[in-house]
Amino acid sequence: MYKLFKILVFVTLIPLMTGCSKEDKGIGLIKEVKLNEIDQKMVTEGKEFFQKKCSNCHRMDEKLIGSPLRGITKRRAPEWIMNMILNPDGMIKENKEARELFEKLKVRMSPQNMNEDEARKILEYLRTEN
């Protein structure tokens, strides 16, 4: 029983130790995102938005100006990702994980003036880049 308790405590503390939490939804308008099967039409449109708005700073597997994004949907909640896209200043100001990322990279993510639909399509594209 004690061994099971230790395992449960350890598993509960992993997100705190690694600085990543899938429960952290971030700061912004996005409170809940329902994910279903991958929508290929959204992926295609999301990839186009990503190339236009994000690829100047982000790559999937290497740090450019911003952090590498491959696997981001496994490390962050979908709401957090969309809030970071739509509200980078608010996230850096009020969200611990975003602020720590900013302090590590020394670069502030620029607002891209995207709407919720565009951000959701980028999220869908990122889901395929794990």
N, CA, C and O atoms as CSV, one atom per row, in Angstrom:
chain,resi,resn,atom,element,x,y,z
A,1,MET,N,N,0.828,-1.197,0.000
A,1,MET,CA,C,0.000,0.000,0.000
A,1,MET,C,C,0.872,1.262,0.000
A,1,MET,O,O,0.599,2.218,-0.725
A,2,TYR,N,N,1.920,1.246,0.821
A,2,TYR,CA,C,2.803,2.404,0.901
A,2,TYR,C,C,3.498,2.641,-0.443
A,2,TYR,O,O,3.680,3.784,-0.864
A,3,LYS,N,N,3.884,1.543,-1.114
A,3,LYS,CA,C,4.527,1.652,-2.417
A,3,LYS,C,C,3.582,2.304,-3.431
A,3,LYS,O,O,4.005,3.155,-4.214
A,4,LEU,N,N,2.316,1.911,-3.420
A,4,LEU,CA,C,1.317,2.507,-4.303
A,4,LEU,C,C,1.165,3.994,-4.006
A,4,LEU,O,O,1.057,4.802,-4.928
A,5,PHE,N,N,1.157,4.355,-2.740
A,5,PHE,CA,C,1.061,5.764,-2.349
A,5,PHE,C,C,2.245,6.559,-2.902
A,5,PHE,O,O,2.058,7.658,-3.424
A,6,LYS,N,N,3.453,6.020,-2.795
A,6,LYS,CA,C,4.642,6.706,-3.308
A,6,LYS,C,C,4.549,6.907,-4.817
A,6,LYS,O,O,4.907,7.965,-5.334
A,7,ILE,N,N,4.067,5.886,-5.517
A,7,ILE,CA,C,3.921,5.994,-6.969
A,7,ILE,C,C,2.908,7.074,-7.320
A,7,ILE,O,O,3.159,7.882,-8.214
A,8,LEU,N,N,1.780,7.104,-6.643
A,8,LEU,CA,C,0.757,8.125,-6.903
A,8,LEU,C,C,1.279,9.526,-6.634
A,8,LEU,O,O,1.010,10.446,-7.406
A,9,VAL,N,N,2.018,9.698,-5.553
A,9,VAL,CA,C,2.595,11.018,-5.240
A,9,VAL,C,C,3.571,11.418,-6.334
A,9,VAL,O,O,3.550,12.560,-6.792
A,10,PHE,N,N,4.425,10.497,-6.757
A,10,PHE,CA,C,5.409,10.798,-7.791
A,10,PHE,C,C,4.730,11.191,-9.105
A,10,PHE,O,O,5.105,12.187,-9.725
A,11,VAL,N,N,3.737,10.414,-9.527
A,11,VAL,CA,C,3.026,10.704,-10.778
A,11,VAL,C,C,2.316,12.047,-10.694
A,11,VAL,O,O,2.248,12.769,-11.689
A,12,THR,N,N,1.796,12.390,-9.549
A,12,THR,CA,C,1.123,13.673,-9.360
A,12,THR,C,C,2.114,14.831,-9.432
A,12,THR,O,O,1.764,15.913,-9.905
A,13,LEU,N,N,3.334,14.619,-8.974
A,13,LEU,CA,C,4.325,15.699,-8.936
A,13,LEU,C,C,5.085,15.885,-10.242
A,13,LEU,O,O,5.730,16.917,-10.425
A,14,ILE,N,N,5.030,14.922,-11.155
A,14,ILE,CA,C,5.783,15.036,-12.415
A,14,ILE,C,C,5.500,16.345,-13.143
A,14,ILE,O,O,6.451,17.021,-13.537
A,15,PRO,N,N,4.218,16.747,-13.347
A,15,PRO,CA,C,3.994,18.020,-14.042
A,15,PRO,C,C,4.602,19.204,-13.305
A,15,PRO,O,O,5.057,20.155,-13.941
A,16,LEU,N,N,4.618,19.167,-11.997
A,16,LEU,CA,C,5.199,20.278,-11.246
A,16,LEU,C,C,6.714,20.309,-11.396
A,16,LEU,O,O,7.314,21.381,-11.478
A,17,MET,N,N,7.326,19.137,-11.430
A,17,MET,CA,C,8.781,19.067,-11.545
A,17,MET,C,C,9.255,19.434,-12.943
A,17,MET,O,O,10.328,20.015,-13.100
A,18,THR,N,N,8.476,19.106,-13.948
A,18,THR,CA,C,8.907,19.358,-15.321
A,18,THR,C,C,8.467,20.723,-15.831
A,18,THR,O,O,8.919,21.161,-16.889
A,19,GLY,N,N,7.602,21.393,-15.101
A,19,GLY,CA,C,7.141,22.702,-15.530
A,19,GLY,C,C,6.044,22.643,-16.577
A,19,GLY,O,O,5.608,23.683,-17.070
A,20,CYS,N,N,5.590,21.445,-16.925
A,20,CYS,CA,C,4.551,21.298,-17.930
A,20,CYS,C,C,3.321,20.673,-17.295
A,20,CYS,O,O,3.415,19.737,-16.501
A,21,SER,N,N,2.190,21.201,-17.657
A,21,SER,CA,C,0.970,20.653,-17.111
A,21,SER,C,C,-0.127,20.694,-18.155
A,21,SER,O,O,-0.452,21.751,-18.695
A,22,LYS,N,N,-0.692,19.533,-18.430
A,22,LYS,CA,C,-1.799,19.475,-19.382
A,22,LYS,C,C,-3.070,20.054,-18.759
A,22,LYS,O,O,-4.048,20.281,-19.472
A,23,GLU,N,N,-3.079,20.299,-17.442
A,23,GLU,CA,C,-4.254,20.882,-16.795
A,23,GLU,C,C,-4.260,22.405,-16.909
A,23,GLU,O,O,-5.313,23.029,-16.776
A,24,ASP,N,N,-3.106,23.003,-17.151
A,24,ASP,CA,C,-2.996,24.462,-17.263
A,24,ASP,C,C,-3.574,24.892,-18.605
A,24,ASP,O,O,-3.016,24.583,-19.658
A,25,LYS,N,N,-4.701,25.608,-18.560
A,25,LYS,CA,C,-5.365,26.031,-19.797
A,25,LYS,C,C,-4.938,27.426,-20.238
A,25,LYS,O,O,-5.363,27.902,-21.291
A,26,GLY,N,N,-4.112,28.074,-19.451
A,26,GLY,CA,C,-3.627,29.378,-19.835
A,26,GLY,C,C,-4.601,30.497,-19.514
A,26,GLY,O,O,-5.624,30.291,-18.861
A,27,ILE,N,N,-4.259,31.681,-19.986
A,27,ILE,CA,C,-5.022,32.905,-19.734
A,27,ILE,C,C,-5.553,33.414,-21.063
A,27,ILE,O,O,-4.783,33.648,-21.995
A,28,GLY,N,N,-6.853,33.585,-21.151
A,28,GLY,CA,C,-7.434,34.119,-22.377
A,28,GLY,C,C,-8.863,33.662,-22.565
A,28,GLY,O,O,-9.494,33.130,-21.652
A,29,LEU,N,N,-9.353,33.879,-23.759
A,29,LEU,CA,C,-10.754,33.578,-24.068
A,29,LEU,C,C,-11.049,32.084,-24.195
A,29,LEU,O,O,-12.196,31.666,-24.036
A,30,ILE,N,N,-10.042,31.288,-24.475
A,30,ILE,CA,C,-10.258,29.866,-24.724
A,30,ILE,C,C,-10.314,29.122,-23.393
A,30,ILE,O,O,-9.308,28.990,-22.696
A,31,LYS,N,N,-11.495,28.643,-23.059
A,31,LYS,CA,C,-11.703,27.935,-21.788
A,31,LYS,C,C,-11.814,26.430,-21.989
A,31,LYS,O,O,-11.471,25.659,-21.092
A,32,GLU,N,N,-12.291,26.004,-23.161
A,32,GLU,CA,C,-12.448,24.582,-23.417
A,32,GLU,C,C,-12.363,24.312,-24.918
A,32,GLU,O,O,-12.982,25.003,-25.727
A,33,VAL,N,N,-11.590,23.302,-25.267
A,33,VAL,CA,C,-11.464,22.867,-26.650
A,33,VAL,C,C,-11.826,21.386,-26.691
A,33,VAL,O,O,-11.242,20.579,-25.967
A,34,LYS,N,N,-12.765,21.041,-27.516
A,34,LYS,CA,C,-13.153,19.642,-27.707
A,34,LYS,C,C,-12.362,19.091,-28.885
A,34,LYS,O,O,-12.484,19.587,-30.005
A,35,LEU,N,N,-11.564,18.084,-28.641
A,35,LEU,CA,C,-10.780,17.458,-29.703
A,35,LEU,C,C,-11.444,16.166,-30.135
A,35,LEU,O,O,-11.778,15.320,-29.306
A,36,ASN,N,N,-11.630,16.021,-31.421
A,36,ASN,CA,C,-12.179,14.812,-32.006
A,36,ASN,C,C,-11.100,14.195,-32.879
A,36,ASN,O,O,-9.917,14.493,-32.712
A,37,GLU,N,N,-11.492,13.353,-33.792
A,37,GLU,CA,C,-10.547,12.797,-34.755
A,37,GLU,C,C,-9.925,13.952,-35.546
A,37,GLU,O,O,-10.542,15.002,-35.721
A,38,ILE,N,N,-8.722,13.744,-36.008
A,38,ILE,CA,C,-8.021,14.763,-36.801
A,38,ILE,C,C,-8.863,15.102,-38.037
A,38,ILE,O,O,-9.313,14.212,-38.759
A,39,ASP,N,N,-9.064,16.391,-38.264
A,39,ASP,CA,C,-9.816,16.894,-39.415
A,39,ASP,C,C,-8.790,17.349,-40.457
A,39,ASP,O,O,-8.135,18.376,-40.277
A,40,GLN,N,N,-8.652,16.592,-41.535
A,40,GLN,CA,C,-7.621,16.861,-42.540
A,40,GLN,C,C,-7.790,18.222,-43.226
A,40,GLN,O,O,-6.799,18.865,-43.572
A,41,LYS,N,N,-9.021,18.657,-43.422
A,41,LYS,CA,C,-9.243,19.981,-44.025
A,41,LYS,C,C,-8.701,21.075,-43.101
A,41,LYS,O,O,-8.063,22.024,-43.556
A,42,MET,N,N,-8.965,20.927,-41.785
A,42,MET,CA,C,-8.436,21.896,-40.827
A,42,MET,C,C,-6.912,21.829,-40.775
A,42,MET,O,O,-6.250,22.858,-40.641
A,43,VAL,N,N,-6.357,20.628,-40.880
A,43,VAL,CA,C,-4.900,20.466,-40.868
A,43,VAL,C,C,-4.278,21.223,-42.036
A,43,VAL,O,O,-3.300,21.949,-41.860
A,44,THR,N,N,-4.840,21.055,-43.219
A,44,THR,CA,C,-4.319,21.733,-44.411
A,44,THR,C,C,-4.380,23.247,-44.245
A,44,THR,O,O,-3.409,23.947,-44.530
A,45,GLU,N,N,-5.520,23.747,-43.787
A,45,GLU,CA,C,-5.656,25.192,-43.580
A,45,GLU,C,C,-4.759,25.665,-42.441
A,45,GLU,O,O,-4.173,26.745,-42.515
A,46,GLY,N,N,-4.654,24.861,-41.395
A,46,GLY,CA,C,-3.792,25.211,-40.270
A,46,GLY,C,C,-2.335,25.280,-40.655
A,46,GLY,O,O,-1.601,26.147,-40.181
A,47,LYS,N,N,-1.906,24.359,-41.523
A,47,LYS,CA,C,-0.518,24.373,-42.002
A,47,LYS,C,C,-0.245,25.653,-42.786
A,47,LYS,O,O,0.827,26.246,-42.661
A,48,GLU,N,N,-1.216,26.078,-43.596
A,48,GLU,CA,C,-1.062,27.330,-44.352
A,48,GLU,C,C,-0.959,28.527,-43.398
A,48,GLU,O,O,-0.101,29.390,-43.585
A,49,PHE,N,N,-1.815,28.585,-42.391
A,49,PHE,CA,C,-1.736,29.678,-41.406
A,49,PHE,C,C,-0.401,29.625,-40.674
A,49,PHE,O,O,0.234,30.657,-40.453
A,50,PHE,N,N,0.023,28.419,-40.299
A,50,PHE,CA,C,1.300,28.257,-39.603
A,50,PHE,C,C,2.441,28.800,-40.454
A,50,PHE,O,O,3.292,29.539,-39.961
A,51,GLN,N,N,2.456,28.433,-41.730
A,51,GLN,CA,C,3.526,28.897,-42.616
A,51,GLN,C,C,3.516,30.418,-42.765
A,51,GLN,O,O,4.575,31.039,-42.844
A,52,LYS,N,N,2.333,31.015,-42.804
A,52,LYS,CA,C,2.225,32.476,-42.954
A,52,LYS,C,C,2.551,33.220,-41.666
A,52,LYS,O,O,3.227,34.248,-41.696
A,53,LYS,N,N,2.077,32.708,-40.541
A,53,LYS,CA,C,2.125,33.464,-39.291
A,53,LYS,C,C,3.185,32.988,-38.297
A,53,LYS,O,O,3.648,33.783,-37.479
A,54,CYS,N,N,3.576,31.726,-38.345
A,54,CYS,CA,C,4.402,31.160,-37.271
A,54,CYS,C,C,5.809,30.749,-37.709
A,54,CYS,O,O,6.742,30.775,-36.906
A,55,SER,N,N,5.959,30.373,-38.972
A,55,SER,CA,C,7.211,29.749,-39.400
A,55,SER,C,C,8.405,30.701,-39.438
A,55,SER,O,O,9.543,30.245,-39.552
A,56,ASN,N,N,8.175,32.011,-39.345
A,56,ASN,CA,C,9.317,32.924,-39.262
A,56,ASN,C,C,10.074,32.756,-37.943
A,56,ASN,O,O,11.264,33.057,-37.859
A,57,CYS,N,N,9.372,32.270,-36.913
A,57,CYS,CA,C,9.984,32.125,-35.589
A,57,CYS,C,C,10.068,30.688,-35.098
A,57,CYS,O,O,10.920,30.370,-34.268
A,58,HIS,N,N,9.200,29.818,-35.596
A,58,HIS,CA,C,9.119,28.450,-35.075
A,58,HIS,C,C,9.416,27.403,-36.141
A,58,HIS,O,O,9.022,27.532,-37.300
A,59,ARG,N,N,10.117,26.369,-35.714
A,59,ARG,CA,C,10.322,25.147,-36.485
A,59,ARG,C,C,9.803,24.004,-35.627
A,59,ARG,O,O,9.541,24.181,-34.438
A,60,MET,N,N,9.657,22.852,-36.221
A,60,MET,CA,C,9.168,21.711,-35.455
A,60,MET,C,C,10.259,21.110,-34.572
A,60,MET,O,O,9.992,20.740,-33.429
A,61,ASP,N,N,11.480,21.011,-35.087
A,61,ASP,CA,C,12.515,20.261,-34.377
A,61,ASP,C,C,13.724,21.073,-33.931
A,61,ASP,O,O,14.667,20.513,-33.373
A,62,GLU,N,N,13.714,22.352,-34.163
A,62,GLU,CA,C,14.859,23.151,-33.741
A,62,GLU,C,C,14.401,24.500,-33.227
A,62,GLU,O,O,13.365,25.023,-33.638
A,63,LYS,N,N,15.197,25.057,-32.313
A,63,LYS,CA,C,14.911,26.389,-31.821
A,63,LYS,C,C,15.362,27.373,-32.884
A,63,LYS,O,O,16.516,27.353,-33.312
A,64,LEU,N,N,14.465,28.215,-33.298
A,64,LEU,CA,C,14.813,29.277,-34.229
A,64,LEU,C,C,14.833,30.536,-33.367
A,64,LEU,O,O,15.791,30.762,-32.628
A,65,ILE,N,N,13.805,31.343,-33.452
A,65,ILE,CA,C,13.617,32.455,-32.521
A,65,ILE,C,C,12.764,31.956,-31.356
A,65,ILE,O,O,13.077,32.184,-30.187
A,66,GLY,N,N,11.671,31.264,-31.713
A,66,GLY,CA,C,10.805,30.654,-30.711
A,66,GLY,C,C,11.179,29.199,-30.496
A,66,GLY,O,O,12.078,28.667,-31.148
A,67,SER,N,N,10.483,28.579,-29.584
A,67,SER,CA,C,10.786,27.199,-29.219
A,67,SER,C,C,10.351,26.216,-30.308
A,67,SER,O,O,9.458,26.522,-31.098
A,68,PRO,N,N,10.979,25.031,-30.351
A,68,PRO,CA,C,10.536,23.984,-31.278
A,68,PRO,C,C,9.134,23.510,-30.878
A,68,PRO,O,O,8.805,23.470,-29.693
A,69,LEU,N,N,8.323,23.157,-31.858
A,69,LEU,CA,C,6.926,22.852,-31.559
A,69,LEU,C,C,6.523,21.384,-31.728
A,69,LEU,O,O,5.395,21.021,-31.393
A,70,ARG,N,N,7.408,20.542,-32.235
A,70,ARG,CA,C,7.008,19.136,-32.369
A,70,ARG,C,C,6.660,18.582,-30.991
A,70,ARG,O,O,7.422,18.729,-30.036
A,71,GLY,N,N,5.505,17.949,-30.908
A,71,GLY,CA,C,5.066,17.344,-29.657
A,71,GLY,C,C,4.413,18.303,-28.680
A,71,GLY,O,O,4.078,17.908,-27.563
A,72,ILE,N,N,4.225,19.546,-29.071
A,72,ILE,CA,C,3.643,20.539,-28.157
A,72,ILE,C,C,2.268,20.104,-27.656
A,72,ILE,O,O,1.910,20.396,-26.515
A,73,THR,N,N,1.494,19.412,-28.488
A,73,THR,CA,C,0.149,19.011,-28.064
A,73,THR,C,C,0.188,17.869,-27.061
A,73,THR,O,O,-0.833,17.556,-26.448
A,74,LYS,N,N,1.333,17.248,-26.884
A,74,LYS,CA,C,1.483,16.236,-25.834
A,74,LYS,C,C,1.932,16.873,-24.527
A,74,LYS,O,O,1.749,16.294,-23.457
A,75,ARG,N,N,2.518,18.060,-24.611
A,75,ARG,CA,C,3.036,18.729,-23.414
A,75,ARG,C,C,2.098,19.788,-22.859
A,75,ARG,O,O,2.134,20.082,-21.664
A,76,ARG,N,N,1.270,20.355,-23.700
A,76,ARG,CA,C,0.403,21.467,-23.291
A,76,ARG,C,C,-1.050,21.157,-23.614
A,76,ARG,O,O,-1.355,20.419,-24.551
A,77,ALA,N,N,-1.926,21.731,-22.826
A,77,ALA,CA,C,-3.365,21.609,-23.079
A,77,ALA,C,C,-3.708,22.369,-24.359
A,77,ALA,O,O,-3.074,23.379,-24.662
A,78,PRO,N,N,-4.695,21.902,-25.108
A,78,PRO,CA,C,-5.075,22.617,-26.339
A,78,PRO,C,C,-5.502,24.058,-26.053
A,78,PRO,O,O,-5.243,24.951,-26.860
A,79,GLU,N,N,-6.146,24.284,-24.926
A,79,GLU,CA,C,-6.558,25.650,-24.550
A,79,GLU,C,C,-5.329,26.530,-24.329
A,79,GLU,O,O,-5.322,27.698,-24.718
A,80,TRP,N,N,-4.285,25.969,-23.701
A,80,TRP,CA,C,-3.063,26.723,-23.447
A,80,TRP,C,C,-2.438,27.147,-24.771
A,80,TRP,O,O,-2.028,28.297,-24.932
A,81,ILE,N,N,-2.368,26.213,-25.715
A,81,ILE,CA,C,-1.766,26.510,-27.019
A,81,ILE,C,C,-2.546,27.618,-27.718
A,81,ILE,O,O,-1.957,28.576,-28.218
A,82,MET,N,N,-3.865,27.488,-27.751
A,82,MET,CA,C,-4.670,28.511,-28.429
A,82,MET,C,C,-4.594,29.848,-27.706
A,82,MET,O,O,-4.539,30.891,-28.358
A,83,ASN,N,N,-4.589,29.844,-26.382
A,83,ASN,CA,C,-4.460,31.099,-25.644
A,83,ASN,C,C,-3.104,31.748,-25.894
A,83,ASN,O,O,-3.006,32.973,-25.954
A,84,MET,N,N,-2.057,30.937,-26.039
A,84,MET,CA,C,-0.735,31.490,-26.340
A,84,MET,C,C,-0.716,32.118,-27.728
A,84,MET,O,O,-0.085,33.155,-27.932
A,85,ILE,N,N,-1.395,31.504,-28.672
A,85,ILE,CA,C,-1.468,32.056,-30.029
A,85,ILE,C,C,-2.263,33.362,-30.021
A,85,ILE,O,O,-1.859,34.343,-30.646
A,86,LEU,N,N,-3.378,33.370,-29.322
A,86,LEU,CA,C,-4.297,34.512,-29.361
A,86,LEU,C,C,-3.972,35.603,-28.352
A,86,LEU,O,O,-4.345,36.757,-28.558
A,87,ASN,N,N,-3.292,35.268,-27.276
A,87,ASN,CA,C,-3.081,36.211,-26.182
A,87,ASN,C,C,-1.658,36.089,-25.610
A,87,ASN,O,O,-1.498,35.872,-24.408
A,88,PRO,N,N,-0.632,36.226,-26.449
A,88,PRO,CA,C,0.725,36.007,-25.944
A,88,PRO,C,C,1.133,36.978,-24.834
A,88,PRO,O,O,1.805,36.574,-23.885
A,89,ASP,N,N,0.740,38.244,-24.935
A,89,ASP,CA,C,1.108,39.205,-23.893
A,89,ASP,C,C,0.454,38.866,-22.565
A,89,ASP,O,O,1.113,38.898,-21.526
A,90,GLY,N,N,-0.835,38.541,-22.585
A,90,GLY,CA,C,-1.540,38.167,-21.360
A,90,GLY,C,C,-0.988,36.886,-20.771
A,90,GLY,O,O,-0.874,36.756,-19.552
A,91,MET,N,N,-0.645,35.944,-21.625
A,91,MET,CA,C,-0.080,34.682,-21.151
A,91,MET,C,C,1.269,34.922,-20.470
A,91,MET,O,O,1.513,34.401,-19.381
A,92,ILE,N,N,2.134,35.697,-21.095
A,92,ILE,CA,C,3.455,35.959,-20.505
A,92,ILE,C,C,3.308,36.725,-19.194
A,92,ILE,O,O,4.054,36.491,-18.244
A,93,LYS,N,N,2.364,37.621,-19.150
A,93,LYS,CA,C,2.157,38.425,-17.949
A,93,LYS,C,C,1.552,37.618,-16.801
A,93,LYS,O,O,1.942,37.801,-15.648
A,94,GLU,N,N,0.598,36.721,-17.105
A,94,GLU,CA,C,-0.187,36.095,-16.042
A,94,GLU,C,C,-0.068,34.580,-15.925
A,94,GLU,O,O,-0.570,34.015,-14.954
A,95,ASN,N,N,0.570,33.903,-16.867
A,95,ASN,CA,C,0.667,32.449,-16.818
A,95,ASN,C,C,2.098,32.045,-16.489
A,95,ASN,O,O,3.039,32.435,-17.181
A,96,LYS,N,N,2.252,31.267,-15.434
A,96,LYS,CA,C,3.583,30.889,-14.954
A,96,LYS,C,C,4.402,30.172,-16.025
A,96,LYS,O,O,5.566,30.511,-16.240
A,97,GLU,N,N,3.815,29.194,-16.692
A,97,GLU,CA,C,4.562,28.430,-17.695
A,97,GLU,C,C,4.979,29.296,-18.880
A,97,GLU,O,O,6.093,29.157,-19.384
A,98,ALA,N,N,4.101,30.184,-19.328
A,98,ALA,CA,C,4.437,31.082,-20.444
A,98,ALA,C,C,5.527,32.058,-20.022
A,98,ALA,O,O,6.435,32.355,-20.799
A,99,ARG,N,N,5.439,32.557,-18.797
A,99,ARG,CA,C,6.452,33.486,-18.297
A,99,ARG,C,C,7.813,32.795,-18.198
A,99,ARG,O,O,8.834,33.379,-18.560
A,100,GLU,N,N,7.830,31.554,-17.710
A,100,GLU,CA,C,9.091,30.808,-17.615
A,100,GLU,C,C,9.684,30.545,-19.002
A,100,GLU,O,O,10.899,30.608,-19.186
A,101,LEU,N,N,8.832,30.257,-19.959
A,101,LEU,CA,C,9.292,30.054,-21.333
A,101,LEU,C,C,9.893,31.344,-21.888
A,101,LEU,O,O,10.943,31.316,-22.530
A,102,PHE,N,N,9.234,32.467,-21.643
A,102,PHE,CA,C,9.737,33.773,-22.073
A,102,PHE,C,C,11.102,34.064,-21.437
A,102,PHE,O,O,12.022,34.520,-22.116
A,103,GLU,N,N,11.225,33.798,-20.136
A,103,GLU,CA,C,12.489,34.054,-19.436
A,103,GLU,C,C,13.611,33.162,-19.966
A,103,GLU,O,O,14.767,33.579,-20.026
A,104,LYS,N,N,13.263,31.936,-20.349
A,104,LYS,CA,C,14.254,31.006,-20.886
A,104,LYS,C,C,14.708,31.428,-22.288
A,104,LYS,O,O,15.902,31.428,-22.587
A,105,LEU,N,N,13.742,31.788,-23.146
A,105,LEU,CA,C,14.056,32.116,-24.537
A,105,LEU,C,C,14.517,33.553,-24.736
A,105,LEU,O,O,15.203,33.863,-25.710
A,106,LYS,N,N,14.135,34.432,-23.807
A,106,LYS,CA,C,14.469,35.864,-23.893
A,106,LYS,C,C,13.841,36.539,-25.103
A,106,LYS,O,O,14.337,37.554,-25.593
A,107,VAL,N,N,12.738,35.958,-25.579
A,107,VAL,CA,C,12.033,36.515,-26.739
A,107,VAL,C,C,10.545,36.482,-26.448
A,107,VAL,O,O,10.005,35.462,-26.020
A,108,ARG,N,N,9.890,37.608,-26.683
A,108,ARG,CA,C,8.447,37.715,-26.488
A,108,ARG,C,C,7.754,37.341,-27.786
A,108,ARG,O,O,8.122,37.824,-28.857
A,109,MET,N,N,6.747,36.479,-27.687
A,109,MET,CA,C,5.983,36.111,-28.874
A,109,MET,C,C,5.143,37.308,-29.302
A,109,MET,O,O,4.426,37.900,-28.494
A,110,SER,N,N,5.238,37.650,-30.564
A,110,SER,CA,C,4.481,38.784,-31.091
A,110,SER,C,C,3.030,38.389,-31.349
A,110,SER,O,O,2.775,37.295,-31.851
A,111,PRO,N,N,2.074,39.257,-31.017
A,111,PRO,CA,C,0.682,38.971,-31.386
A,111,PRO,C,C,0.571,38.866,-32.907
A,111,PRO,O,O,1.140,39.681,-33.633
A,112,GLN,N,N,-0.152,37.877,-33.376
A,112,GLN,CA,C,-0.280,37.631,-34.811
A,112,GLN,C,C,-1.630,38.068,-35.367
A,112,GLN,O,O,-1.924,37.851,-36.543
A,113,ASN,N,N,-2.445,38.681,-34.524
A,113,ASN,CA,C,-3.764,39.165,-34.952
A,113,ASN,C,C,-4.571,38.066,-35.644
A,113,ASN,O,O,-5.128,38.269,-36.723
A,114,MET,N,N,-4.619,36.918,-35.011
A,114,MET,CA,C,-5.406,35.803,-35.529
A,114,MET,C,C,-6.724,35.731,-34.785
A,114,MET,O,O,-6.859,36.232,-33.668
A,115,ASN,N,N,-7.684,35.103,-35.421
A,115,ASN,CA,C,-8.951,34.874,-34.735
A,115,ASN,C,C,-8.976,33.440,-34.198
A,115,ASN,O,O,-8.065,32.654,-34.459
A,116,GLU,N,N,-10.018,33.114,-33.453
A,116,GLU,CA,C,-10.129,31.814,-32.815
A,116,GLU,C,C,-10.139,30.672,-33.835
A,116,GLU,O,O,-9.539,29.624,-33.598
A,117,ASP,N,N,-10.810,30.869,-34.954
A,117,ASP,CA,C,-10.887,29.838,-35.992
A,117,ASP,C,C,-9.499,29.541,-36.557
A,117,ASP,O,O,-9.148,28.377,-36.749
A,118,GLU,N,N,-8.712,30.571,-36.824
A,118,GLU,CA,C,-7.363,30.373,-37.357
A,118,GLU,C,C,-6.482,29.656,-36.338
A,118,GLU,O,O,-5.736,28.741,-36.688
A,119,ALA,N,N,-6.573,30.073,-35.080
A,119,ALA,CA,C,-5.781,29.435,-34.026
A,119,ALA,C,C,-6.170,27.967,-33.873
A,119,ALA,O,O,-5.310,27.112,-33.661
A,120,ARG,N,N,-7.456,27.680,-33.980
A,120,ARG,CA,C,-7.912,26.283,-33.852
A,120,ARG,C,C,-7.366,25.431,-34.998
A,120,ARG,O,O,-7.020,24.267,-34.798
A,121,LYS,N,N,-7.289,26.005,-36.188
A,121,LYS,CA,C,-6.749,25.265,-37.332
A,121,LYS,C,C,-5.243,25.025,-37.164
A,121,LYS,O,O,-4.741,23.967,-37.544
A,122,ILE,N,N,-4.536,25.982,-36.609
A,122,ILE,CA,C,-3.112,25.779,-36.323
A,122,ILE,C,C,-2.957,24.675,-35.281
A,122,ILE,O,O,-2.085,23.816,-35.409
A,123,LEU,N,N,-3.793,24.697,-34.263
A,123,LEU,CA,C,-3.781,23.622,-33.272
A,123,LEU,C,C,-3.986,22.266,-33.939
A,123,LEU,O,O,-3.291,21.302,-33.615
A,124,GLU,N,N,-4.918,22.190,-34.849
A,124,GLU,CA,C,-5.188,20.921,-35.534
A,124,GLU,C,C,-3.952,20.471,-36.309
A,124,GLU,O,O,-3.608,19.289,-36.295
A,125,TYR,N,N,-3.285,21.401,-36.980
A,125,TYR,CA,C,-2.052,21.077,-37.693
A,125,TYR,C,C,-0.993,20.587,-36.704
A,125,TYR,O,O,-0.318,19.592,-36.972
A,126,LEU,N,N,-0.835,21.267,-35.564
A,126,LEU,CA,C,0.160,20.879,-34.578
A,126,LEU,C,C,-0.116,19.490,-34.020
A,126,LEU,O,O,0.815,18.775,-33.648
A,127,ARG,N,N,-1.373,19.104,-33.960
A,127,ARG,CA,C,-1.721,17.760,-33.485
A,127,ARG,C,C,-1.123,16.681,-34.382
A,127,ARG,O,O,-0.872,15.568,-33.921
A,128,THR,N,N,-0.892,16.994,-35.649
A,128,THR,CA,C,-0.335,16.005,-36.575
A,128,THR,C,C,1.194,16.001,-36.544
A,128,THR,O,O,1.824,15.143,-37.162
A,129,GLU,N,N,1.785,16.944,-35.835
A,129,GLU,CA,C,3.249,17.067,-35.793
A,129,GLU,C,C,3.808,16.559,-34.471
A,129,GLU,O,O,4.655,17.210,-33.860
A,130,ASN,N,N,3.340,15.416,-34.036
A,130,ASN,CA,C,3.854,14.820,-32.787
A,130,ASN,C,C,4.885,13.821,-33.141
A,130,ASN,O,O,5.461,13.188,-32.257
